[in-house]
Amino acid sequence: MGIYAQAIAGLKQSEASGDGEVKAYPRSLVEAEGTRLMMVKHGLKKVLLAAGEGGLYEALEGTEEDGGKICPLSHANRLVLNRYLEYTVPRAFGTQIATIGLGDRLGVASPGHIQTVRGRDVRPILAQQSIRELALTGRDYKQVVDAACYAVFQEGYKDGFGADGDHLKQEADIKMSLDLGFTMLTLDCSEKIDNSVAEAAQEEIKTRYEALPEAVRRYYEEKYQDRSFAVNGHELVFDQDSLMKNVLIYGEAVLFMEHVYRTYIQPAGRAVDFEISIDETATPTDPASHYLVAKELYDRGVAIYSMAPRFCGEFQKGIDYIGDLAQFERELAIHAAIADHFGYKLSIHSGSDKFSVFPLVARYTSGRFHVKTAGTNWLEAVRTVAKARPDLYRRMHQYALEHFGKAKAYYHVTTDISAIKPLSEVADADLHRYMDENDARQLLHITYGLLLQAKDEEGASLFRQEFFDTLSEQEEQYEAALAGHIGRHLELLGK
């Protein structure tokens, strides 16, 4: 009799049963159109078990055994689940409920995320990856959505989740994400924003502005120059100099936003949460600039779900906010008022671990926000590995130190690796405490891609397989770590 025999026998009786060698996930148990279905795990491998008859049973790809069917967690089977179980399909949420982006770089964090958000007044964007992250982790968008959908099935989570094509710049990538069913699109406008204007002399700005078509200049001048705009008690003023700078910095970006909306979002034939990212700039986003971009979109009929300005101070990866909290609060109040005025949500990018600003975000947005996190979930995975496999962690830590310079080219961080306590001075039982120190957190944070891609001379993985195997073995410990860490985010955000 096969290894899954007892589990299948229990499934036939609608009981999530295992035989000691097979771990069942009771929350996954479901019956649909004559088919009973649940997820189980044998060793390090998860599969779906199906019993019964009908369309769902027949549609699932798998091997017949012990009166049931053993089905791999394949892309094809994920699409079958989506057809028969509506709660496994990503959805858009609109502007009236708080959302949190939970970028699962590894494809194994979503069960813990679901356990964290369950019962809270917030909805998770479980599938959230940028093209750069995919390149660094060796995954693709199909795999990202597959992992999220299977996690939802495993946890029996029926409150809804989203899928975000994060920080997309190229139209081919935008089309691909929407074709794959992504329900949120974060448009990265950084390549259309002219950062050189911020440092240009006034005479150069004037010359460049006067080189714009007369119709463009007249349009903006008649609409904004020497005018003030009241937004929920705040006054935003555009004089000639500030208007010239704004038009030069954001004019092309606004055209790009409108083009993407008309070409891809409007014709999608379904709800898509369209987020605008203007946070990848050389300087913080002036509230007046935020207003101009928002008003242009609003006046052109471009409906957006959220906008992410660049805030004052620094939102570095994996650590708390760096900067003047009083200034942040003053500017946040205006940014939040602008978002509220136009009816979209304010979005906080690089939101992982920004504990000191979360209460302010909750207060000024009245709990209606979008916050993106990603790397902090990887760091909790590293913490879990450090506790369970100190030998593996030590090798990863040393490799990260040796390759820090290469990783730093992709991130703005102020990490001082000389301040990180040497491995030789840290006992195995204390290795996980590195994840409580800013410099060590950033070291491991920005080297994740290098660690996952690292290979020996024969082409075998140096860390990746051991890392994933350890997380599978320590599944419940990793889920608990995520629940504690992401739970702290949500509590400070008022959720």
C-alpha angles and dihedrals in degrees: 000000000000125000091254096050098108092043091052091047090053091046091056087058091046091249123128096232133167133184098227092268095062121062114212125206102217095193090061094062110117139156121213129168095341096316125110114205138181142158122246137174130218114187105322096333126097122202139167118248118206131188133175130035143278138078098317093050092048095045095054115093113227150103123289111233137154093356095308142069128259109209128190121230090252130154090249092054091047089058089051091054089050091054095050104028112049094192090066092063119094115242141192119249106195124212105301103076132056116252134191125204110223104186105201101200093177100043093234104080101076097085089058091045091052092050087052099050097038110120095008127117093249134082125223127234093207099174106058122144137144123221089250091054091050090053092050095047098039094236134123134217094261090058092047093055092039091056092049094048094048090049089053089051092047092052096039088232111173104168094091137259136207139225119219126199090210126212095347117177106166123075092223090058091047091053092046094052093049092046088054092055102258109167098201131046123195107199111209106208096180094114090054096046113090104223092176091076092070091066098035123113117251093249091054091048090052092049093049092046093051089053090065117099112279091236091057093050093046091049094055096038094052091047103043117005115116090353131121128212125205117219117179094318096324123107120215118194131192119199123180096270097047092046093052091052093047094049092049094046100042108018097094091041092056090052089050092050091051092046093052091047094050095041102041115006101047095045093047091098092219140064114288123179102227113202124188118212116201094153097100094087136123093242136027116280110261110227089236089056090050089051094050093051092046094047092049091053093045093049091048092052095249108151114208132186098206144345129216115207122185107257126213116266123030130302097192123178119278100353139084125276117290116207148048107329093195092056090045090053093049093051095039089057090058095042090050091047091053092050090048092047092057095036104245132112126261111240125212113205124199083023096157113124097353089140097154093059100040096087089051091050090051093049101046097040091045087233094302105119147115118230122187122212130167120135094054089068089056089050091054087052089052089049090052091050092048090057096045103033111024090169091058093045092052091054092047093047092051092047090050091053091051093049100036093109092058093048093047090067088074100046141048105230134146094215117159104202090185087067092059112102111246116257091236090065096052124082120226091249090057101046092099089063089074084078089064093060122081098221094048091044091055092044092057093036099059096039095057094107094049091049094050093046098043115122136178125239091277093052097255120139114265096202113348101087095042090047095053093042090053092050090050091051090046095042097136093044091053091048090051091049091052092046090054097043101040088038088062089054092053096045092054088047089057095253 
